Amino acid sequence: MRIALNAQLLSFAGSYRNGGISRVIYHTLAELGRDPRGHAYEVFVPEAPQTNGWGSLNFRVSGKHTQSPTRRILWEQTSFARQLRQLKPDLVHGMAYAVPVGWSGPSVVTVYDLSFLLFPRAFRPANRIYLAATTRAAAKRSRRVLTISEHARRDIVRLLSVPEECVDVTYPAVEDRYRRLPEDEVEAFRTVRGLPEAFVFTLGTLEPRKNLVGLLQAYARLRKPRPPVYVAGGTGWRVSPIFDTVRQLRLEDDVHFLGFVPEDELPLWYNAARLFAFPSLYEGFGLPVLEAMACGAPVVTSTAASLPEVSGKAAVLVPPQDTDRIAQEMARVLDDPQLCMELRAAGRIQASRFSWRAMTDQTVASYSHAVGRN
């Protein structure tokens, strides 16, 4: 098959754009490029990645101007559609929510989550309206819809009226770099960064759905002296309540905002942390939870959406809007070395159950199903 991939959300920027969706796209492309089944891929990207042996991928660079959401939307519906009509691929894969209206051939689309429908106030109105309209249209026109958890699959069936048999789950995974690191390497990192022996780590774009306000309110309930909190993640939208909460609770000396942290540095943060806290209100998958567990960090995460599915029995689960419960479970993990040891061991086992190869195998199977080859 000759397959065209719209990978415009692949990003190498030091910002929230280089987040979960971009990382899933990157690893999917890496596996497709090494796939032995002989398919040819025309990959439309804003800038070509540095690759090693991705032989079956032909990158078509649209230019960095498509990193602007407005320009990307215009490009998808005009220039991209024209190029597809010239290429005449067997299949088009919209790797993030969108398929051009001007393409009438077979297509599949990846829908990571439906947070914009379930938590509309957490989004800017223009973003929410665009995502809702585009996703509904793409899901209706595509032969298969791919998503990243069973929970997201149920949401797609329920909220987009897609037949259950047309939605395929392609679970993400973690890179090999996310593992337990040698103690001397972690201690060297701790020394360079001036980190204490114990600290709480959290990661995610600064935006309402990540529930950072709830985490800070819970943290303020911990008995002093308490370990500091380090927050990694690019600035997203509606961030003022986060910083207002820090000031109102007088946490300026306890909470440290790191901004965007490069992916090659994240394993050191996970390894050095005494606790990884991720009480998100909603996730299509929750990749940071899997990364933290793979690195052996004890995890407190939420009972919401896909997070129990990702963490299995290897994390402590809390209702995300119950700040008292979040505080209690954080304190329990921080104060119990035996529990920490058990969570570290269970987390590494749970993380090993997911693989990028399995994700790509399911993706390619969905391609074949979409064009009627199985």
Stockholm file with secondary structure:
# STOCKHOLM 1.0

chainA/1-374         MRIALNAQLLSFAGSYRNGGISRVIYHTLAELGRDPRGHAYEVFVPEAPQTNGWGSLNFRVSGKHTQSPTRRILWEQTSFARQLRQLKPDLVHGMAYAVPVGWSGPSVVTVYDLSFLLFPRAFRPANRIYLAATTRAAAKRSRRVLTISEHARRDIVRLLSVPEECVDVTYPAVEDRYRRLPEDEVEAFRTVRGLPEAFVFTLGTLEPRKNLVGLLQAYARLRKPRPPVYVAGGTGWRVSPIFDTVRQLRLEDDVHFLGFVPEDELPLWYNAARLFAFPSLYEGFGLPVLEAMACGAPVVTSTAASLPEVSGKAAVLVPPQDTDRIAQEMARVLDDPQLCMELRAAGRIQASRFSWRAMTDQTVASYSHAVGRN
#=GR chainA/1-374 SS CEEEEECTTCCCSSSTTSSHHHHHHHHHHHHHHTCTTCCEEEEEESSCCCCSSCTTEEEEECCGGGGSHHHHHHHHHTHHHHHHHHHCCSEEEESSSCCCTTCCSCEEEECCCCHHHHCGGGSCHHHHHHHHHHHHHHHHHCSEEEESSHHHHHHHHHHHCCCGGGEEECCCCCCTTSSCCCHHHHHHHHHHHTCCSSCEEEESCBSGGGCHHHHHHHHTTSCSSCCCEEEECCBCSSCHHHHHHHHHTTCTTTEEEEECCCTTTHHHHHHHCSEEEECCSCCSSCHHHHHHHHTTCCEEEESSTTHHHHHTTSSEEECTTCHHHHHHHHHHHHHCHHHHHHHHHHHHHHHTTCCHHHHHHHHHHHHHHHTTCC
#=GC SS_cons         CEEEEECTTCCCSSSTTSSHHHHHHHHHHHHHHTCTTCCEEEEEESSCCCCSSCTTEEEEECCGGGGSHHHHHHHHHTHHHHHHHHHCCSEEEESSSCCCTTCCSCEEEECCCCHHHHCGGGSCHHHHHHHHHHHHHHHHHCSEEEESSHHHHHHHHHHHCCCGGGEEECCCCCCTTSSCCCHHHHHHHHHHHTCCSSCEEEESCBSGGGCHHHHHHHHTTSCSSCCCEEEECCBCSSCHHHHHHHHHTTCTTTEEEEECCCTTTHHHHHHHCSEEEECCSCCSSCHHHHHHHHTTCCEEEESSTTHHHHHTTSSEEECTTCHHHHHHHHHHHHHCHHHHHHHHHHHHHHHTTCCHHHHHHHHHHHHHHHTTCC
//
